[in-house]
Amino acid sequence: MCNLENAQVVIEVPKDELEQYKEKIATYLYRDGVLSAYQARLIVGITRREFEELLARYDVALDEIDDTN
C-alpha cells in the first residue's frame, strides 16, 4: 500500500461531474492497489455494498474486501 499521508492532488472539474470523477479515481486507485476498499469508499462517501456495485459498473474485480483501513 502506498503511503499518501503527505500527498495532495488538485483537479478542477465541472461541479455537475464531480461525483463521477470521484468514483472513477477511487475505483481505479483501488484496482491498482493504491487505496484500500475503505479508503476508496471514504473518497466517494458510499457504503460497502454500494462500493461493490460501483466496482462492477467500472468492470473492476472485487478482491477480498478488507474494510479496516
ROKOL-497558 format. One record per atom (N, C-alpha, C, O): x, y, z; atom name. Coordinates in steps of 0.2 Angstrom, whole numbers, plus 5000, padded with zeros to 4 digits. Layout:
  east  north    up   a
     X      Y     Z  CA
...
END
This chain:
  east  north    up   a
  5004   4994  5000   N
  5000   5000  5000  CA
  5004   5006  5000   C
  5009   5006  5004   O
  5003   5011  4996   N
  5006   5017  4996  CA
  5005   5022  5001   C
  4999   5022  5003   O
  5009   5025  5004   N
  5008   5030  5009  CA
  5007   5037  5006   C
  5011   5040  5003   O
  5000   5039  5007   N
  4998   5045  5004  CA
  4997   5051  5010   C
  4994   5055  5008   O
  5000   5050  5015   N
  4999   5055  5021  CA
  5001   5062  5018   C
  4997   5067  5020   O
  5006   5063  5014   N
  5008   5070  5013  CA
  5006   5071  5005   C
  5009   5076  5003   O
  5002   5067  5002   N
  5001   5069  4995  CA
  4994   5073  4994   C
  4990   5072  4998   O
  4994   5077  4990   N
  4989   5081  4988  CA
  4988   5082  4981   C
  4993   5084  4977   O
  4982   5081  4978   N
  4981   5082  4971  CA
  4975   5087  4970   C
  4970   5086  4973   O
  4976   5092  4966   N
  4970   5096  4965  CA
  4968   5096  4957   C
  4972   5096  4953   O
  4962   5094  4956   N
  4959   5093  4949  CA
  4953   5098  4949   C
  4948   5097  4953   O
  4953   5102  4944   N
  4947   5106  4943  CA
  4942   5103  4938   C
  4944   5101  4932   O
  4936   5101  4940   N
  4931   5098  4936  CA
  4925   5102  4937   C
  4923   5105  4942   O
  4920   5101  4932   N
  4914   5104  4932  CA
  4910   5101  4938   C
  4910   5095  4940   O
  4906   5106  4942   N
  4903   5103  4948  CA
  4898   5098  4947   C
  4897   5093  4951   O
  4895   5098  4941   N
  4890   5093  4940  CA
  4893   5086  4938   C
  4890   5081  4937   O
  4900   5086  4937   N
  4903   5080  4935  CA
  4908   5077  4941   C
  4911   5072  4940   O
  4908   5081  4947   N
  4912   5079  4952  CA
  4911   5072  4955   C
  4916   5069  4956   O
  4905   5070  4956   N
  4904   5063  4959  CA
  4907   5058  4954   C
  4909   5053  4956   O
  4906   5059  4948   N
  4908   5054  4943  CA
  4916   5053  4943   C
  4918   5048  4943   O
  4919   5059  4943   N
  4926   5059  4944  CA
  4929   5056  4950   C
  4933   5052  4950   O
  4925   5057  4956   N
  4927   5054  4962  CA
  4927   5047  4962   C
  4931   5043  4964   O
  4921   5044  4959   N
  4920   5037  4958  CA
  4926   5034  4954   C
  4928   5029  4956   O
  4927   5037  4948   N
  4932   5034  4944  CA
  4939   5034  4947   C
  4943   5029  4947   O
  4941   5039  4950   N
  4948   5040  4953  CA
  4948   5035  4959   C
  4953   5031  4959   O
  4943   5034  4963   N
  4943   5030  4969  CA
  4943   5022  4966   C
  4947   5018  4969   O
  4939   5021  4961   N
  4939   5014  4959  CA
  4946   5012  4956   C
  4948   5007  4957   O
  4949   5016  4952   N
  4955   5014  4948  CA
  4961   5014  4953   C
  4965   5010  4952   O
  4961   5019  4958   N
  4966   5018  4963  CA
  4965   5012  4967   C
  4970   5009  4970   O
  4959   5010  4969   N
  4958   5003  4972  CA
  4960   4998  4968   C
  4964   4993  4970   O
  4958   4998  4961   N
  4960   4992  4957  CA
  4968   4992  4956   C
  4971   4986  4956   O
  4972   4997  4956   N
  4979   4997  4956  CA
  4982   4996  4963   C
  4988   4996  4963   O
  4979   4995  4968   N
  4981   4993  4974  CA
  4984   4999  4978   C
  4988   4999  4983   O
  4983   5005  4976   N
  4985   5012  4979  CA
  4981   5013  4985   C
  4983   5015  4991   O
  4974   5012  4985   N
  4969   5013  4990  CA
  4966   5006  4993   C
  4965   5002  4989   O
  4965   5006  4999   N
  4961   5000  5001  CA
  4953   5001  5000   C
  4952   5007  4998   O
  4949   4996  5000   N
  4942   4997  4999  CA
  4939   5003  5004   C
  4935   5007  5002   O
  4942   5003  5010   N
  4939   5008  5015  CA
  4941   5015  5013   C
  4937   5019  5013   O
  4947   5016  5011   N
  4949   5022  5008  CA
  4946   5025  5002   C
  4944   5030  5002   O
  4945   5020  4998   N
  4941   5022  4992  CA
  4934   5024  4993   C
  4931   5028  4990   O
  4931   5020  4998   N
  4924   5021  5000  CA
  4923   5028  5003   C
  4918   5032  5002   O
  4928   5030  5007   N
  4928   5037  5010  CA
  4929   5042  5005   C
  4925   5048  5006   O
  4932   5042  5000   N
  4933   5047  4995  CA
  4926   5048  4991   C
  4924   5053  4990   O
  4922   5042  4990   N
  4916   5043  4987  CA
  4910   5044  4991   C
  4905   5047  4990   O
  4911   5042  4998   N
  4906   5043  5003  CA
  4900   5038  5002   C
  4894   5040  5002   O
  4902   5031  5001   N
  4897   5026  5000  CA
  4898   5020  5005   C
  4903   5020  5008   O
  4893   5016  5005   N
  4893   5010  5009  CA
  4897   5005  5006   C
  4899   5005  5000   O
  4899   4999  5010   N
  4902   4994  5007  CA
  4898   4991  5001   C
  4901   4989  4996   O
  4892   4990  5002   N
  4888   4987  4997  CA
  4888   4991  4990   C
  4888   4989  4985   O
  4887   4998  4991   N
  4887   5002  4986  CA
  4894   5002  4982   C
  4894   5003  4976   O
  4899   5001  4986   N
  4906   5001  4983  CA
  4907   4995  4979   C
  4910   4995  4973   O
  4904   4989  4981   N
  4904   4983  4977  CA
  4900   4984  4970   C
  4903   4982  4965   O
  4895   4987  4971   N
  4891   4989  4964  CA
  4895   4994  4960   C
  4895   4993  4954   O
  4898   4998  4963   N
  4902   5003  4959  CA
  4908   4999  4955   C
  4909   5001  4949   O
  4911   4995  4959   N
  4917   4991  4956  CA
  4914   4987  4950   C
  4917   4987  4944   O
  4908   4984  4950   N
  4905   4981  4945  CA
  4904   4985  4939   C
  4904   4983  4933   O
  4901   4991  4940   N
  4900   4996  4935  CA
  4906   4998  4931   C
  4905   4999  4925   O
  4912   4998  4934   N
  4918   5000  4931  CA
  4922   4994  4929   C
  4928   4994  4927   O
  4919   4988  4929   N
  4922   4982  4927  CA
  4929   4981  4931   C
  4934   4978  4928   O
  4929   4982  4938   N
  4935   4981  4942  CA
  4933   4975  4946   C
  4928   4974  4949   O
  4938   4970  4946   N
  4937   4964  4950  CA
  4937   4966  4957   C
  4940   4970  4960   O
  4932   4962  4961   N
  4931   4963  4968  CA
  4936   4958  4971   C
  4935   4952  4971   O
  4941   4961  4975   N
  4945   4957  4979  CA
  4942   4955  4985   C
  4937   4958  4987   O
  4945   4951  4990   N
  4943   4951  4996  CA
  4943   4958  4999   C
  4949   4961  5000   O
  4938   4961  5001   N
  4937   4967  5003  CA
  4939   4968  5011   C
  4936   4965  5015   O
  4945   4971  5012   N
  4947   4972  5019  CA
  4945   4979  5020   C
  4948   4984  5018   O
  4940   4980  5024   N
  4937   4987  5026  CA
  4939   4990  5032   C
  4935   4994  5035   O
  4945   4988  5034   N
  4948   4991  5040  CA
  4951   4998  5039   C
  4950   5002  5043   O
  4956   4998  5034   N
  4959   5004  5033  CA
  4963   5003  5026   C
  4966   5008  5024   O
END
